[in-house]
Amino acid sequence: MSETEGHDPTAHEPWEYVLHIPHDLRAVTVCRRTVRLVLTMHGLIRLTDVAELLATELVSNAVRHTKGPVALRLRMRDGFLRVGAWDADPEPPQPPPSAESLTRLTHLEEGRGLALVSSCADLWGWQPLSRGGRRGKYVWGDLVAA
């Protein structure tokens, strides 16, 4: 077998997708399915379950707790997949509950989003954003793809 046979020369090149969504909870399903499709097409199927969970929690938090536009961003760079959500509210996200609090929240429908993100992502964070007159924040989780 030659060195290039079965080898994708673009496998380590950075890429990015941004999906602007309506402020509607139905868009969460669209985001989840988009994540699965993008990662499958890039040969990262083993990351899809966790990446879908991150996208679901981040986007649903943005839709439920803010007003205005929302966007999902998937970015691969330097061996890390970053799954993030932008929303138009510049206020920082509520910190995730502690491990003890989380066990009390397991039966609730709400209040677990960032706790799931922080437990599933290899690294997570947020940053305020201001571009083109639009303000907001970007909350993200990184997954090691290597």
C-alpha positions as CSV (number, residue, x, y, z in Angstrom):
1,M,0.0,0.0,0.0
2,S,1.4,3.4,-0.9
3,E,1.8,6.2,1.7
4,T,-1.1,8.2,0.3
5,E,-3.5,5.3,-0.2
6,G,-6.3,5.5,2.4
7,H,-4.9,8.8,3.7
8,D,-7.0,11.9,3.6
9,P,-4.5,14.8,3.1
10,T,-7.1,17.3,4.5
11,A,-7.7,15.4,7.7
12,H,-5.5,17.7,9.8
13,E,-6.5,21.0,8.2
14,P,-8.6,23.4,10.2
15,W,-12.3,23.9,9.4
16,E,-15.3,25.8,10.7
17,Y,-19.0,25.7,10.3
18,V,-21.5,28.4,11.6
19,L,-25.2,27.8,11.7
20,H,-27.4,30.8,12.4
21,I,-30.7,29.6,13.9
22,P,-34.0,31.2,14.8
23,H,-34.8,31.8,18.4
24,D,-36.9,28.7,18.5
25,L,-36.4,25.5,20.6
26,R,-37.1,23.4,17.4
27,A,-33.8,24.7,16.1
28,V,-32.0,22.6,18.8
29,T,-32.8,19.4,16.9
30,V,-31.6,21.0,13.7
31,C,-28.3,21.8,15.4
32,R,-27.9,18.3,16.9
33,R,-28.4,16.7,13.5
34,T,-26.1,19.2,11.8
35,V,-23.3,18.3,14.3
36,R,-23.8,14.6,13.5
37,L,-23.6,15.2,9.8
38,V,-20.6,17.5,9.9
39,L,-18.6,15.2,12.1
40,T,-19.5,12.1,10.1
41,M,-18.4,13.9,6.9
42,H,-15.1,14.8,8.5
43,G,-14.5,11.2,9.8
44,L,-15.0,12.1,13.4
45,I,-18.0,9.8,14.1
46,R,-16.6,8.8,17.5
47,L,-17.0,12.4,18.8
48,T,-20.6,12.8,17.6
49,D,-22.5,11.7,20.8
50,V,-20.6,14.0,23.1
51,A,-20.5,16.9,20.5
52,E,-24.3,16.5,20.0
53,L,-24.8,16.7,23.8
54,L,-22.6,19.8,24.0
55,A,-24.4,21.5,21.1
56,T,-27.8,20.6,22.5
57,E,-27.1,22.0,25.9
58,L,-25.3,25.2,24.7
59,V,-28.0,26.0,22.0
60,S,-30.9,25.2,24.2
61,N,-29.5,27.4,27.0
62,A,-29.0,30.2,24.5
63,V,-32.6,29.9,23.2
64,R,-34.2,29.4,26.7
65,H,-32.3,32.1,28.6
66,T,-31.8,34.9,26.1
67,K,-33.7,36.9,23.5
68,G,-32.6,37.5,19.9
69,P,-30.4,35.5,17.5
70,V,-28.4,32.4,18.3
71,A,-25.6,30.7,16.3
72,L,-23.9,27.3,16.6
73,R,-20.3,27.1,15.7
74,L,-18.2,24.0,15.1
75,R,-14.5,24.5,14.7
76,M,-11.6,22.0,14.3
77,R,-8.1,23.2,14.9
78,D,-4.9,21.8,16.3
79,G,-6.6,18.5,17.3
80,F,-9.5,20.1,19.2
81,L,-13.1,20.2,18.2
82,R,-14.8,23.3,19.7
83,V,-18.6,23.3,19.9
84,G,-19.9,26.7,20.8
85,A,-23.1,28.8,20.9
86,W,-23.3,32.5,20.4
87,D,-26.2,34.5,21.7
88,A,-27.1,38.2,21.9
89,D,-27.0,38.5,25.7
90,P,-23.6,39.8,27.0
91,E,-24.3,38.6,30.5
92,P,-22.1,35.7,31.7
93,P,-23.7,32.3,31.9
94,Q,-24.7,31.1,35.4
95,P,-21.9,28.9,36.7
96,P,-22.6,25.2,36.7
97,P,-23.8,23.7,40.0
98,S,-21.4,21.8,42.2
99,A,-21.3,18.0,42.1
100,E,-23.4,17.8,45.3
101,S,-26.0,20.2,43.8
102,L,-26.1,18.3,40.6
103,T,-27.2,15.1,42.2
104,R,-30.2,17.0,43.6
105,L,-30.9,18.4,40.1
106,T,-30.9,15.0,38.3
107,H,-34.7,14.8,38.4
108,L,-35.2,18.3,37.1
109,E,-35.6,19.3,33.5
110,E,-33.7,22.6,33.9
111,G,-30.5,23.7,35.6
112,R,-28.2,21.0,34.5
113,G,-26.9,22.4,31.1
114,L,-23.6,23.9,32.0
115,A,-22.9,21.1,34.5
116,L,-23.2,18.6,31.7
117,V,-21.0,20.8,29.5
118,S,-18.3,21.1,32.1
119,S,-18.4,17.3,32.8
120,C,-18.4,16.2,29.1
121,A,-16.0,18.7,27.6
122,D,-12.2,18.5,28.0
123,L,-12.3,22.3,28.6
124,W,-15.1,24.8,28.5
125,G,-15.5,28.5,28.9
126,W,-17.2,31.7,27.7
127,Q,-16.2,35.1,26.4
128,P,-18.1,38.3,25.7
129,L,-18.2,39.2,22.0
130,S,-18.8,42.4,20.1
131,R,-18.7,42.4,16.3
132,G,-20.3,44.7,13.8
133,G,-22.3,46.5,16.4
134,R,-23.7,43.2,17.8
135,R,-23.0,42.3,21.4
136,G,-23.3,39.0,23.1
137,K,-21.4,36.1,24.4
138,Y,-19.9,32.8,23.1
139,V,-20.0,29.7,25.4
140,W,-18.0,26.7,24.2
141,G,-16.7,23.3,25.0
142,D,-13.6,21.7,23.6
143,L,-13.2,18.0,22.8
144,V,-9.8,16.4,22.1
145,A,-10.1,14.9,18.6
146,A,-6.7,13.1,18.5
